[in-house]
C-alpha cells in the first residue's frame, strides 16, 4: 500500500493546494490588520483602505472597474446572488441555462422553477452551446441567460462573446428589453487568457481555491444595478453581501491572482504539454474533452468497461486522486453524467468517465506514472 506522501493529485478542478505566497499574504494580513473595515477608528480605516486597494488591483488585472467587483465566499455564493435576485422580481419569466452548468447554477434554477419561473436548458453538443439553439430559446419573457466560460467536467471553452452578441441583437429587435447574461468563470481565472470586459457579460463568478488561493473566498463581477443581496444584515460590499469582509482571505486571493497572471502563459504552456502527453498516451481510451477550444487543465476520459466509481477507486488504491464528477455535489457522479448527456455523449461513456485535472504544480513524472497506472488497469479490465 502506498504511503500518504506518495499520493499524486489530479483533482485540481475541484480544489488546488494553497500556495506559499498566498498563505503568506493571509498570515501577514490577519496578524497586522485587526480592525473591521466598517469601523471608523484608525484600525478600521486601515483595514478598509487595504480592502479597497486590493479591489482596485484585482479590477485592474481583470480590466474592469473596481465598482463592479464584490468579494464573496466563493463562486457558489456569487452565482446564488445573481440567481436569487430573480426571486424578488414582481413578474416571473424565463431563465435559459446551458445543460452543462455547475450545480451551483443548475440546482438554484430548480428552486426558481418551483417558484414559477420557466427554465429552458440548452444542449451543448461535445461541450459547446450553439448560438442557433440560444436564439431559438430566447423570448420576450427571457430575463437571464447563464452559460459557463470553461466547463468543469470536460474543459470546453465557450465562445461567450458570440453568445452575448446573440442576446444583445435579440434585445435590439425587441425594444431593448434587458436580458442579464451571467457566466461562471471559475475554471478560467488565472488559467486561460480572457478579457472580461470584451466578453460583454453582465456578471461573472470566480473562486480563489481553483488557482492556489484559499477556500471560502471569491469574486462577483456585476454591472447590473438591479441585483439584490443574497443575505440581510450590514451594508458591506455596496449592500450586495452582508457580513464582515474576510480581509485575510481576500488578501490571499489577491496574491494568488497576481501570481497566476504573472505566469499565465508559462503555466499554460507547461500544462498544455502535459495535456498533450496524456492525450497521446491515453489514445486507446475515448477522450471526451474536445480537441479544440479546451482548457488544458482538464481532460476527461472514459474506460470501456469500468464504471467511473470503480475506475476512480482503483486509481486511488495506487495513490492517484482523480474525479468522477463535480466535487460540489453529494450526487456528483449523477450530475456529471447529466452534464455529459447534455453534451450528447452516450450513457455508457458518461457512466464510465473520469476527470483528470492538472495544475501548474503537476509534473511530467506524475503524469507518466498516471499513464502507467491507467494503461495497466485497461489491460487488466478491457
PEHU-V733045 format. One record per residue. N is the residue number from 1. RES is the residue in one small letter. D_CENTER is the distance of its C-alpha to the mean C-alpha in Angstrom with 1 decimal. Layout:
# PEHU-V733045
n;res;d_center
N;RES;D_CENTER
N;RES;D_CENTER
This chain:
# PEHU-V733045
n;res;d_center
1;x;34.1
2;x;31.6
3;x;31.5
4;x;28.5
5;x;28.3
6;x;28.2
7;x;24.7
8;x;22.6
9;x;18.9
10;x;16.6
11;x;13.7
12;x;11.5
13;x;8.3
14;x;9.3
15;x;10.5
16;x;12.6
17;x;16.1
18;x;16.8
19;x;18.9
20;x;22.5
21;x;22.2
22;x;19.4
23;x;21.4
24;x;24.5
25;x;23.1
26;x;22.4
27;x;25.9
28;x;27.6
29;x;26.4
30;x;27.0
31;x;30.4
32;x;31.5
33;x;30.0
34;x;31.4
35;x;31.5
36;x;29.5
37;x;28.2
38;x;29.9
39;x;33.3
40;x;36.0
41;x;37.6
42;x;37.2
43;x;34.6
44;x;32.5
45;x;32.9
46;x;31.9
47;x;28.7
48;x;28.0
49;x;28.9
50;x;26.4
51;x;23.6
52;x;24.4
53;x;24.9
54;x;21.4
55;x;20.0
56;x;22.2
57;x;21.3
58;x;17.5
59;x;18.4
60;x;20.7
61;x;18.1
62;x;15.8
63;x;19.0
64;x;19.0
65;x;21.4
66;x;21.1
67;x;22.0
68;x;18.7
69;x;16.6
70;x;16.4
71;x;15.6
72;x;14.1
73;x;13.6
74;x;9.8
75;x;7.0
76;x;8.9
77;x;12.0
78;x;10.9
79;x;10.2
80;x;13.4
81;x;15.3
82;x;15.0
83;x;15.8
84;x;18.4
85;x;20.2
86;x;21.4
87;x;23.4
88;x;25.6
89;x;26.6
90;x;30.2
91;x;29.9
92;x;27.4
93;x;26.1
94;x;23.6
95;x;19.8
96;x;18.3
97;x;15.1
98;x;14.1
99;x;14.9
100;x;11.7
101;x;9.4
102;x;7.5
103;x;10.6
104;x;9.9
105;x;10.7
106;x;13.2
107;x;15.0
108;x;15.6
109;x;16.9
110;x;19.4
111;x;20.7
112;x;21.2
113;x;23.2
114;x;25.4
115;x;26.1
116;x;27.4
117;x;24.6
118;x;24.5
119;x;21.2
120;x;21.1
121;x;18.7
122;x;18.6
123;x;18.9
124;x;17.0
125;x;19.6
126;x;18.4
127;x;14.8
128;x;15.8
129;x;16.7
130;x;20.3
131;x;21.5
132;x;24.6
133;x;23.0
134;x;21.2
135;x;24.6
136;x;26.4
137;x;24.2
138;x;24.7
139;x;27.5
140;x;29.2
141;x;27.6
142;x;23.9
143;x;22.3
144;x;18.6
145;x;16.4
146;x;12.7
147;x;11.1
148;x;7.5
149;x;7.9
150;x;6.9
151;x;7.3
152;x;6.4
153;x;10.2
154;x;12.1
155;x;10.2
156;x;11.9
157;x;11.4
158;x;12.6
159;x;15.5
160;x;14.2
161;x;17.4
162;x;19.6
163;x;18.2
164;x;18.5
165;x;22.0
166;x;22.9
167;x;22.1
168;x;24.0
169;x;27.0
170;x;27.1
171;x;27.3
172;x;30.2
173;x;32.0
174;x;31.8
175;x;33.2
176;x;29.9
177;x;28.5
178;x;25.1
179;x;22.0
180;x;18.8
181;x;15.9
182;x;12.4
183;x;9.1
184;x;5.5
185;x;4.9
186;x;2.5
187;x;3.9
188;x;6.8
189;x;8.1
190;x;11.2
191;x;11.0
192;x;12.1
193;x;14.5
194;x;13.9
195;x;16.0
196;x;14.3
197;x;17.8
198;x;18.7
199;x;15.9
200;x;17.9
201;x;15.3
202;x;16.5
203;x;13.3
204;x;9.7
205;x;7.4
206;x;6.3
207;x;7.0
208;x;10.0
209;x;10.1
210;x;7.7
211;x;10.5
212;x;13.6
213;x;13.7
214;x;14.7
215;x;13.2
216;x;13.8
217;x;13.1
218;x;10.6
219;x;11.2
220;x;11.9
221;x;13.4
222;x;16.1
223;x;19.3
224;x;20.7
225;x;23.5
226;x;23.7
227;x;20.6
228;x;21.9
229;x;21.0
230;x;19.5
231;x;22.0
232;x;25.6
233;x;27.6
234;x;27.6
235;x;26.8
236;x;24.4
237;x;21.7
238;x;23.9
239;x;24.1
240;x;20.5
241;x;19.8
242;x;22.9
243;x;23.6
244;x;24.4
245;x;21.7
246;x;20.5
247;x;22.1
248;x;21.9
249;x;18.2
250;x;17.7
251;x;20.0
252;x;18.3
253;x;14.9
254;x;17.1
255;x;18.6
256;x;15.5
257;x;14.5
258;x;18.1
259;x;18.4
260;x;15.4
261;x;16.8
262;x;20.3
263;x;19.7
264;x;17.0
265;x;19.4
266;x;21.2
267;x;18.2
268;x;16.9
269;x;20.5
270;x;20.9
271;x;17.9
272;x;18.9
273;x;22.4
274;x;21.2
275;x;19.2
276;x;22.5
277;x;24.5
278;x;22.6
279;x;22.9
280;x;26.6
281;x;27.6
282;x;25.7
283;x;27.1
284;x;29.2
285;x;26.1
286;x;24.4
287;x;21.2
288;x;18.7
289;x;16.3
290;x;17.7
291;x;20.1
292;x;19.2
293;x;16.2
294;x;14.0
295;x;11.9
296;x;14.5
297;x;12.2
298;x;12.0
299;x;15.2
300;x;16.1
301;x;19.8
302;x;22.2
303;x;25.6
304;x;28.5
305;x;29.8
306;x;27.8
307;x;25.4
308;x;22.0
309;x;22.9
310;x;26.1
311;x;24.7
312;x;22.1
313;x;24.9
314;x;27.3
315;x;25.1
316;x;24.5
317;x;28.3
318;x;28.5
319;x;26.2
320;x;22.9
321;x;19.6
322;x;17.5
323;x;15.5
324;x;16.7
325;x;13.6
326;x;10.5
327;x;11.7
328;x;10.9
329;x;13.9
330;x;17.6
331;x;18.0
332;x;15.2
333;x;17.3
334;x;18.6
335;x;15.4
336;x;14.3
337;x;17.8
338;x;17.4
339;x;14.4
340;x;16.6
341;x;19.6
342;x;18.0
343;x;17.8
344;x;21.5
345;x;21.7
346;x;24.7
347;x;24.5
348;x;25.9
349;x;23.2
350;x;20.5
351;x;22.4
352;x;22.9
353;x;19.6
354;x;17.8
355;x;14.7
356;x;15.6
357;x;12.9
358;x;14.4
359;x;14.4
360;x;16.9
361;x;19.1
362;x;19.5
363;x;23.1
364;x;25.1
365;x;27.3
366;x;24.5
367;x;23.4
368;x;27.1
369;x;27.6
370;x;24.7
371;x;26.3
372;x;29.6
373;x;28.5
374;x;26.9
375;x;30.0
376;x;32.2
377;x;30.6
378;x;30.7
379;x;34.4
380;x;35.2
381;x;33.4
382;x;33.7
